[in-house]
Amino acid sequence: MDAVAKPKEPAALRLAAPAAWDAEADDALVCRAVRAETHDVKTFVFAAREPRRFAHQPGQFLTFAFEIGGETVHRCYTVSSAPTRPDTVAITVKRVPGGPVSNWLHDNVKPGSVVRAVGPMGDFSCFEHPAQKYLLLSGGSGVTPMMAMARTFHDLAEPRDVAFVHSARTPADIVFRAELEMMARLDLHFRFAAVCEADSPAEAWGGFRGRLTLPMLELIAPDWREREVFVCGPAPYMAAVKAMLAGAQFDMARHHEESFDFEALSASETEAVEVAEAELDAAPTVRAFRVEFAKTRRAIDCPEDQTVLDAARRQGVRLPSSCSKGLCGTCKSKLVSGTVAMKHAGGIRQREIDAGMALLCCSKPTSDLVVDR
């Protein structure tokens, strides 16, 4: 009788202690799974090409370099998976109408696809602010760092009191709803509440309705003033939450927020007009250098004490950026000619600097520049 072949174990299980993933050595990530979370949100699960373990703090992000239409496009995405499950790393992305990257991800990235990424980066993490009680407030896509934190606390089974409040348009838009409700059933220390603006076609919403308010918060977590608060979501949501907490005399030293506008280019025409020439007039002794953008054929004057990104924003030139701290790498650009003084926070590698790349958010010109943008 022929022997029955045993199924092969996954490679990750054959190694007792895989090495840590090091983007400097190999920044390639292979998509292992794609999961639909809602009608317009997907989770993409990645692993290293060889068995590796990912080390990150819940709430941190990766910076991806996607090849789209013959160009390299950088975007930051928060890790939605927990570091307690280190053999894979996941991001959760909402399809944004007209968004060049989110639509490309939803339409093209499948199991077996290879992308490039560096990181992890960022200090928006519960690990940076240890406490016994947390309040996690999220709106829309801002749920991802909160989910990483909630999953971590759940896996560690630590007696941390966590209240998680998520705001969504409709019940159909509540990302991770089933998992969050399951965690709330299993863990006495974890509470989850959703706030919806309207019903969905398949469900009349019976929970908290409208926008998050202080009376709602009092009902969900009466002791919210005793908690370390983390907030993430669209800018209007975060501004409203911040004003609500400050108006209630909350200790804002325990308020932490994070937001990335992944699809938008950083400056609007309205913002550009507000600054204009006033600051240049106020400092007539400051030298200004000419910065030309080769692809768009735009040119600006950039004072030597101002970053190229700031000067571009003020003069109506739209450039991609996310963190504006020299951390994420989204504004990374090739300098065709000229020199800059750059103080970055890890968002660019030395070999990229040697190849003439620069982060525009933390680069001040020391000569006239030509930028490949």
Order of alpha helices (4+ residues) and beta strands (2+ residues): alpha-beta-beta-beta-beta-beta-beta-beta-alpha-beta-beta-alpha-beta-alpha-beta-beta-alpha-beta-alpha-beta-alpha-alpha-beta-beta-alpha-beta-beta-alpha-beta-beta-beta
